[in-house]
Amino acid sequence: MNLFKRARWRLTGHLGKTLMLVGLFFVICTLVLSGFLIQSAAARAADAAKQRVGAVATMQLDVNGLIGSGKTDKPDGPQGGTIGAEGDLRASLVDKICKSSAVAKCNYSTDGGAFPTKSTKLHQPVPPPQGQDSLGTDLFSASGILDIDEVKEFRNGDSKLIAGHGITPDSKDDEIVVEERVAKDNGLKVGDRMKLMVGVLPGAGQERDKREYSFKVVGIYKNSTPDSGQYVPAMMAPANRLYVTPGGGSKLDGKGTKDTVLKNATFTLKDPGDLDRLKKDAEAAGADLRIFPITVNDKQYKALVGPINKTADFASVTVWLVAVAGTVILALIVASSLRERRKELGILLSLGEKKPRLLGQHLVEVVACAVVAIGLAGACSQVLSQSIGDKLLAGEVSSAKEEASNKSQEPDYSNSMGNGGGDKEPEAEPISSMDIRIGAGDIGKVGATGLGIAALATLVPGSRVLRLNPRDILTKGD
């Protein structure tokens, strides 16, 4: 008799066991498919996050790398060498690297100071204590930037322009933006000029650089931090922060204007995986990566995808556990079924039926149950996986926010020199929702998994029984 007919009769004649197998397969396939859907949703979210924030690579001087390269200035005598021109990160070099196909956006800055002159004074409501040497701190803080809208204080609203315009990539090297308290103390308005002195302290045995540069006030801004009412070193007071172009910052740092010297450069990559390509392009442009290493700060990207990736990892573990556990459970059920049907198997073998065909009948029965279960799982899994995924993700997002809150309460010493804490990236909210979509590929994967489980669960126990001959099967007890 045809093995397919026997399988059909068996399935329809024992509906209780058939429904039990279908139900078990349905649970297994639904959980497996839900895991696949959550993994796919996480992968799509990660790709979208890459396109949205990319990754930020930073290039700046590594003093240890410079010393190790042997390119420091080494004057005669026992005194140590100085950094010298080899330690200057030049804007001309960075501009070449910015043209790399891996770079979506480029930015750079300088960070230094500027001494007041006879015509320009600091905003210092409370003078320094008598007898205190304040030469090294009583100067303006001068930030050389490409775009004032990219500065952290202006992005988060701590500072805002109240007159004129800010620094832009098209600004000239003699343009400057000042805080309203400095403008008031010096009687400055938009369009006026102010003089500043190079803000570099002399080394031992050196004379102070007293070069003065004239800047045109193109904008006045207001910082929300009020005066403290007590003495604060001028460089640390928000009112004394000036914004100039990178070229203007290079002048005030005593480097001149021929080729702007930068503090650092940042490159927003099109893809976090493009770092190696950026490094190759930087070396091709003439950069010595021992002296100016390029490192990736993918903090925003990790903050966005961290919780959803953890959810996907949990789903991946669940898929494996369910697949293994399901295979074991089904194998035990099939082994029990084969034990119950020993006489049926023995009779069929004694009538001349081939062993592979008997094993094929059992495989057809189990696969038929699996196919029905896969169809039902495909109809139900999208809603179930959306619900499960959202609950798991909500827990991970909550944990991530709590961890970030704890970190934010730790003391931050990055502003100890009054540099405004640097131009940090804005905080990124983690992805808090999943876009679950079911496709043919997902059905194919769960189908292959379900059929694989069916095959293993049938062939492994079935091969043991069918090693016996008909007489042993019919005469040997359970």
Secondary structure, DSSP 4 states (H G I P E B T S, - for coil): --HHHHHHHHHHH-HHHHHHHHHHHHHHHHHHHHHHHHHHHHHHHHHHHHHHH-EEEEEE--HHHHHHHT-SB--SSSSPPB--GGG-EEHHHHHHHHTSTTEEEEEEEEEEEEE-BTTB----SSPPPTT---TTTSSEEEEE-S-GGGSHHHHTTSEEEEEE----TT--TTEEEEEHHHHHHHT--TT-EEEEEE-----TT------EEEEEEEEEEEESPPP-SS---GGGSGGGEEEE-HHHHHHHTT--SSS-EESEEEEEESSGGGHHHHHHHHHHTT--TTTS-EEEE-HHHHHHHHHHHHHHHHHHHHHHHHHHHHHHHHHHHHHHHHHHTHHHHHHHHHTT--HHHHHHHHHHHHHHHHHHHHHHHHHHHHHHHHHHHHHHHHHHHHHHHHHHHHHHTS---TTTTSSTT-SPPPP-PPP--------HHHHHHHHHHHHHHHHHHHHHHHHHHTTS-HHHHHHS--
